[in-house]
């Protein structure tokens, strides 16, 4: 079976002066586009579509090879291979011989969707600090507009790993009639105190970089030190500490890793500095801040406009949803207790579900690296969700 080859990012207008996009914060955009990619073919009944939400620093490029997104300064060689290549393609978890997969860059993102680094047509200047605050609700509603433009009324499934899982759950409970199967991987039902503290640390790292200039840095130079530090703070939650030590042992200490008086002196320190530095080439600090805030303030009840958790997941029960929930036993970003809380709410609401705990030494990154641990379960649940078993 051949793999997915070269793909191209597409763009969909979701806001015009006549029909602006209104954010939950009350601000609006008169011009907005979503960057997205698709894999596989949409069937005649338009019943085999899967919407995939990317994680925090991901993009619309989930599978195949994409050498460029025209005019995008953040598209580095690290972005060229799809972030979920092991999971998308013929015979894989999201089988492109059976399903039509859609993945879009977040509204507010920096890989082609309208975001803080985009030029405001009204002023000719980048949005910068004027770009609205975003919520998971905004991400979900913007991608529902993309589905409308593609003529897709009801999805076979929504899938989302990590922060993408927050959108996955919110889509299912905001638009329960538009989906059948819900697959959140390594995510949570509500932001924890620990997450909020770690996210605040990252926000402060960027805000306190002198080059940040309240978000107006596009002409003077990005706050690379603050953004690199923010990435280092988060990276230790994505990758198991043992894996960091193993990866670091392959690197050499860089002679330039010196601050005003302190010089990195071991492989772990050098590895973490390398991770922070290379990230600054491929991500925008303003987008980073908005996603941090989006995650920190996430509450599924608020995002979907429900009264409480019972009412929220009662929508899934009434719509006949099935959930496939994955937990990773060594996850230090979304701890296993968070998936257990989600499953408890599903059980209380009478929502059919399967709950699997993946045993992995790779930590949160397992959902990116170990397809064999997830694929059989995803394949079975997708086939069971099909209206036509032959799909």
C-alpha positions as CSV (number, residue, x, y, z in Angstrom):
1,X,0.0,0.0,0.0
2,X,1.4,3.4,-1.0
3,X,1.9,6.1,1.5
4,X,0.4,9.6,1.1
5,X,2.7,11.7,-1.1
6,X,3.0,15.4,-1.5
7,X,0.0,17.4,-0.4
8,X,-0.9,21.1,-0.5
9,X,-2.5,23.3,2.0
10,X,-5.9,24.8,1.0
11,X,-7.7,27.8,2.3
12,X,-11.3,28.6,3.1
13,X,-12.7,32.0,3.8
14,X,-14.9,31.9,7.0
15,X,-15.5,35.6,7.5
16,X,-16.2,38.6,5.2
17,X,-17.3,42.2,5.9
18,X,-20.9,41.1,5.3
19,X,-20.6,38.1,7.5
20,X,-17.8,38.6,10.1
21,X,-16.6,35.9,12.6
22,X,-17.6,36.9,16.1
23,X,-15.4,35.6,18.9
24,X,-16.8,34.6,22.4
25,X,-14.9,37.6,23.8
26,X,-17.1,39.9,21.7
27,X,-14.5,41.0,19.2
28,X,-14.9,40.1,15.5
29,X,-12.9,39.7,12.3
30,X,-14.2,41.0,8.9
31,X,-11.7,38.9,7.1
32,X,-10.6,35.4,8.2
33,X,-9.4,32.2,6.5
34,X,-8.7,28.7,7.7
35,X,-5.7,26.7,6.3
36,X,-6.6,23.1,5.9
37,X,-5.6,19.8,4.3
38,X,-7.6,16.7,3.4
39,X,-6.7,13.1,2.8
40,X,-8.7,10.4,1.2
41,X,-12.0,10.8,-0.8
42,X,-15.4,12.0,0.3
43,X,-18.0,9.4,-0.6
44,X,-21.2,10.1,-2.5
45,X,-23.3,10.3,0.7
46,X,-20.7,12.5,2.5
47,X,-20.9,10.2,5.4
48,X,-17.2,9.1,5.8
49,X,-15.6,12.4,6.9
50,X,-13.4,12.6,10.0
51,X,-12.4,16.0,11.5
52,X,-9.0,15.9,13.2
53,X,-8.0,18.6,15.6
54,X,-4.3,19.2,16.0
55,X,-2.4,19.7,19.3
56,X,-1.0,22.9,20.8
57,X,1.9,23.6,18.3
58,X,0.6,21.4,15.5
59,X,-0.7,22.5,12.1
60,X,-3.1,21.5,9.3
61,X,-0.4,19.3,7.9
62,X,-1.2,16.0,9.5
63,X,-0.1,13.6,6.8
64,X,2.1,13.3,3.7
65,X,4.8,15.8,2.7
66,X,4.3,19.5,2.2
67,X,7.4,21.5,1.3
68,X,5.8,25.0,1.7
69,X,2.8,27.0,2.7
70,X,3.1,30.0,0.4
71,X,4.1,33.2,2.1
72,X,4.4,31.5,5.5
73,X,7.5,32.4,7.4
74,X,7.1,29.8,10.1
75,X,7.1,26.8,7.7
76,X,10.5,25.3,8.4
77,X,11.8,21.8,7.4
78,X,10.5,20.5,10.7
79,X,7.0,21.2,9.4
80,X,7.3,19.4,6.1
81,X,6.4,15.9,7.2
82,X,2.9,15.4,8.5
83,X,2.7,15.3,12.3
84,X,0.4,12.2,12.3
85,X,2.0,10.3,9.4
86,X,2.0,7.0,11.3
87,X,-1.8,7.2,11.8
88,X,-3.1,8.5,8.4
89,X,-2.9,6.6,5.2
90,X,-4.1,3.3,3.5
91,X,-4.7,0.7,6.1
92,X,-3.7,3.0,9.0
93,X,-5.8,4.1,12.0
94,X,-7.4,6.8,9.8
95,X,-7.6,4.7,6.6
96,X,-7.6,6.9,3.6
97,X,-9.0,4.0,1.5
98,X,-12.2,4.3,3.6
99,X,-12.3,7.8,5.1
100,X,-12.0,11.5,4.2
101,X,-9.9,13.2,6.8
102,X,-9.9,17.0,7.4
103,X,-7.4,18.9,9.5
104,X,-7.3,22.6,9.9
105,X,-4.9,25.1,11.5
106,X,-6.5,26.8,14.5
107,X,-8.1,30.2,13.9
108,X,-5.4,32.4,15.5
109,X,-2.7,30.0,14.4
110,X,0.5,30.8,12.5
111,X,0.5,28.2,9.7
112,X,-1.9,29.8,7.2
113,X,-5.1,30.4,9.2
114,X,-5.7,34.1,10.1
115,X,-3.8,34.9,13.2
116,X,-1.9,37.6,15.0
117,X,0.9,37.5,12.4
118,X,-1.5,38.0,9.5
119,X,-2.0,41.3,7.8
120,X,-5.2,43.2,8.7
121,X,-6.6,44.3,5.3
122,X,-8.2,47.3,7.0
123,X,-4.8,48.7,8.2
124,X,-2.2,47.0,6.1
125,X,-0.4,46.1,9.3
126,X,-0.2,42.8,11.2
127,X,-2.8,42.2,13.8
128,X,-0.3,41.7,16.6
129,X,-1.8,42.7,19.9
130,X,-5.2,43.6,18.4
131,X,-5.9,40.0,17.4
132,X,-8.8,38.7,19.6
133,X,-8.4,36.3,22.5
134,X,-9.5,32.8,21.4
135,X,-11.3,30.0,23.1
136,X,-11.9,26.4,22.2
137,X,-15.4,27.4,21.3
138,X,-14.0,29.8,18.7
139,X,-11.8,27.0,17.2
140,X,-14.8,24.6,17.0
141,X,-17.2,27.1,15.5
142,X,-14.7,28.2,12.9
143,X,-14.1,24.6,11.8
144,X,-17.8,24.0,11.7
145,X,-17.9,26.8,9.1
146,X,-15.2,24.9,7.1
147,X,-17.4,21.8,7.2
148,X,-20.4,23.8,6.0
149,X,-18.3,25.1,3.1
150,X,-17.3,21.5,2.2
151,X,-20.9,20.4,2.3
152,X,-20.4,18.1,5.2
153,X,-23.5,18.0,7.5
154,X,-22.5,15.1,9.8
155,X,-19.1,13.6,10.6
156,X,-18.3,10.0,11.1
157,X,-15.9,11.0,13.8
158,X,-14.1,13.8,15.5
159,X,-10.6,13.0,16.7
160,X,-8.2,15.0,18.8
161,X,-5.0,14.4,20.7
162,X,-3.8,16.5,23.6
163,X,-5.3,20.1,23.4
164,X,-7.0,18.9,20.2
165,X,-9.0,16.6,22.4
166,X,-10.5,19.6,24.2
167,X,-11.9,20.7,20.8
168,X,-12.9,17.2,20.1
169,X,-15.1,17.0,23.2
170,X,-16.4,20.6,22.7
171,X,-17.4,19.9,19.1
172,X,-19.3,16.8,20.1
173,X,-21.2,18.7,22.8
174,X,-21.7,22.0,21.0
175,X,-22.9,20.2,17.8
176,X,-24.1,16.8,19.0
177,X,-26.1,16.2,15.8
178,X,-23.1,16.6,13.6
179,X,-21.0,13.6,14.7
180,X,-21.2,9.9,15.6
181,X,-17.9,8.8,17.1
182,X,-15.8,10.9,19.5
183,X,-12.1,10.0,19.9
184,X,-10.2,12.1,22.5
185,X,-6.6,11.0,23.1
186,X,-4.5,12.0,26.1
187,X,-6.7,15.0,27.0
188,X,-8.9,16.2,29.8
189,X,-12.4,17.4,30.7
190,X,-11.2,20.5,32.6
191,X,-7.9,22.3,32.9
192,X,-6.1,21.4,36.2
193,X,-4.5,23.7,38.7
194,X,-1.1,22.3,37.7
195,X,-1.8,23.0,34.0
196,X,-2.8,26.6,34.7
197,X,0.4,27.2,36.7
198,X,2.6,25.8,33.9
199,X,0.8,27.8,31.3
200,X,1.1,31.0,33.4
201,X,4.9,30.3,33.6
202,X,5.0,30.2,29.8
203,X,2.9,33.3,29.4
204,X,5.2,35.2,31.8
205,X,8.3,34.0,30.0
206,X,7.1,35.6,26.8
207,X,5.6,38.7,28.3
208,X,8.8,39.5,30.2
209,X,11.1,39.3,27.2
210,X,12.0,42.9,26.4
211,X,11.6,42.3,22.7
212,X,7.9,41.2,23.1
213,X,6.8,44.9,23.2
214,X,3.2,44.0,24.1
215,X,2.9,41.9,21.0
216,X,4.1,44.5,18.5
217,X,7.4,42.9,17.6
218,X,7.0,42.0,13.9
219,X,9.2,44.8,12.6
220,X,11.8,44.8,15.4
221,X,12.3,41.1,15.9
222,X,10.6,38.3,17.7
223,X,10.9,37.6,21.5
224,X,13.0,34.5,20.8
225,X,14.4,34.1,24.4
226,X,11.0,34.3,26.0
227,X,9.4,31.9,23.4
228,X,12.3,29.5,23.7
229,X,11.9,29.5,27.5
230,X,8.2,28.9,27.2
231,X,8.8,25.9,25.0
232,X,11.3,24.5,27.4
233,X,8.8,24.8,30.3
234,X,6.2,22.9,28.3
235,X,8.6,20.3,26.7
236,X,9.3,18.6,29.9
237,X,5.6,17.7,30.2
238,X,5.3,16.3,26.7
239,X,8.3,14.0,26.8
240,X,8.9,11.4,29.5
241,X,12.0,12.4,31.6
242,X,13.7,9.1,30.9
243,X,13.2,9.8,27.2
244,X,14.7,13.3,27.5
245,X,17.7,11.8,29.2
246,X,18.1,9.1,26.4
247,X,17.7,11.7,23.6
248,X,20.0,14.1,25.4
249,X,22.8,11.6,25.6
250,X,23.1,11.6,21.8
251,X,23.7,15.3,21.7
252,X,26.8,17.3,22.5
253,X,27.0,20.4,24.7
254,X,27.0,23.5,22.5
255,X,29.8,25.9,23.2
256,X,27.5,28.9,22.8
257,X,25.1,27.8,25.6
258,X,26.2,30.5,28.0
259,X,24.2,33.1,29.8
260,X,25.6,36.1,31.7
261,X,27.6,33.8,34.0
262,X,26.1,30.3,33.7
263,X,27.2,27.9,31.0
264,X,25.3,24.7,30.2
265,X,27.5,21.9,31.3
266,X,25.6,18.7,30.6
267,X,23.7,17.0,27.8
268,X,20.2,17.5,29.3
269,X,20.7,21.2,29.6
270,X,22.0,21.4,26.1
271,X,19.2,19.3,24.8
272,X,16.5,21.5,26.4
273,X,18.2,24.7,25.1
274,X,18.2,23.2,21.6
275,X,14.5,22.3,21.8
276,X,13.7,25.9,22.8
277,X,15.9,27.5,20.2
278,X,14.7,25.5,17.2
279,X,11.0,26.1,18.2
280,X,11.4,29.9,17.8
281,X,11.9,29.5,14.0
282,X,8.6,27.7,13.5
283,X,6.1,29.4,15.8
284,X,4.7,32.9,16.6
285,X,4.8,34.1,20.1
286,X,1.5,35.9,19.9
287,X,-0.2,32.7,18.7
288,X,1.6,30.8,21.5
289,X,0.1,33.2,24.1
290,X,-3.4,32.9,22.7
291,X,-3.3,29.1,22.8
292,X,-1.9,29.1,26.3
293,X,-4.9,31.3,27.4
294,X,-7.3,29.1,25.4
295,X,-6.1,26.0,27.2
296,X,-5.8,27.7,30.7
297,X,-9.4,28.9,30.6
298,X,-11.0,25.8,29.1
299,X,-14.2,24.6,30.8
300,X,-16.3,22.3,28.6
301,X,-19.5,23.4,30.3
302,X,-18.8,27.0,29.4
303,X,-17.5,26.3,26.0
304,X,-20.6,24.5,24.9
305,X,-23.1,26.7,26.8
306,X,-24.4,23.9,29.1
307,X,-25.7,24.1,32.6
308,X,-23.4,21.5,34.1
309,X,-21.5,18.4,33.2
310,X,-24.5,16.2,33.4
311,X,-26.4,18.4,31.0
312,X,-23.3,18.6,28.8
313,X,-22.8,14.9,28.3
314,X,-26.5,14.3,28.3
315,X,-26.3,15.9,24.8
316,X,-23.9,13.1,23.7
317,X,-26.2,10.5,25.2
318,X,-29.3,11.9,23.4
319,X,-27.4,12.1,20.1
320,X,-26.2,8.4,20.3
321,X,-22.5,9.2,20.5
322,X,-19.9,6.6,21.2
323,X,-16.6,7.7,22.8
324,X,-13.2,6.1,22.5
325,X,-11.0,7.5,25.2
326,X,-7.3,6.9,25.4
327,X,-5.1,7.5,28.5
328,X,-1.3,7.2,28.7
329,X,0.0,5.8,32.0
330,X,3.2,7.9,32.0
331,X,1.6,11.2,30.8
332,X,2.8,14.2,32.7
333,X,0.9,16.7,30.6
334,X,-2.6,15.4,30.8
335,X,-2.4,13.0,33.7
336,X,-4.4,9.7,33.6
337,X,-6.7,11.1,36.3
338,X,-8.0,13.6,33.8
339,X,-9.2,10.9,31.3
340,X,-10.7,9.0,34.2
341,X,-12.7,12.1,35.1
342,X,-13.9,12.3,31.5
343,X,-15.0,8.7,31.5
344,X,-16.7,9.1,34.9
345,X,-18.8,11.9,33.4
346,X,-19.6,9.8,30.3
347,X,-20.7,6.9,32.6
348,X,-22.9,9.1,34.7
349,X,-24.6,10.5,31.6
350,X,-25.1,7.0,30.1
351,X,-22.9,7.6,27.1
352,X,-21.5,4.4,25.5
353,X,-17.7,4.4,25.7
354,X,-14.5,2.4,25.6
355,X,-11.6,3.4,27.8
356,X,-8.1,2.2,27.1
357,X,-4.9,2.9,29.0
358,X,-1.8,2.8,26.9
359,X,1.4,1.7,28.7
360,X,4.3,3.7,27.3
361,X,7.7,4.9,28.3
362,X,7.3,7.8,25.9
363,X,4.9,9.9,28.0
364,X,2.5,12.3,26.4
365,X,4.3,12.0,23.1
366,X,3.1,8.4,22.8
367,X,0.1,9.5,20.8
368,X,2.6,10.8,18.1
369,X,5.0,7.9,18.1
370,X,3.4,4.6,18.8
371,X,0.5,3.9,16.3
372,X,0.4,0.2,17.1
373,X,-0.9,1.0,20.6
374,X,-3.9,2.9,19.2
375,X,-4.6,1.8,15.7
376,X,-6.6,-1.5,16.2
377,X,-9.0,0.2,18.6
378,X,-9.6,3.2,16.4
379,X,-10.1,1.0,13.3
380,X,-12.7,-1.1,15.0
381,X,-14.6,1.8,16.5
382,X,-14.6,3.7,13.1
383,X,-16.0,0.6,11.3
384,X,-18.7,0.2,13.9
385,X,-19.7,3.8,13.6
386,X,-20.2,3.6,9.8
387,X,-23.8,3.8,8.7
388,X,-22.9,1.5,5.8
389,X,-20.7,-1.3,7.0
390,X,-19.2,-1.5,3.5
391,X,-17.7,2.0,3.9
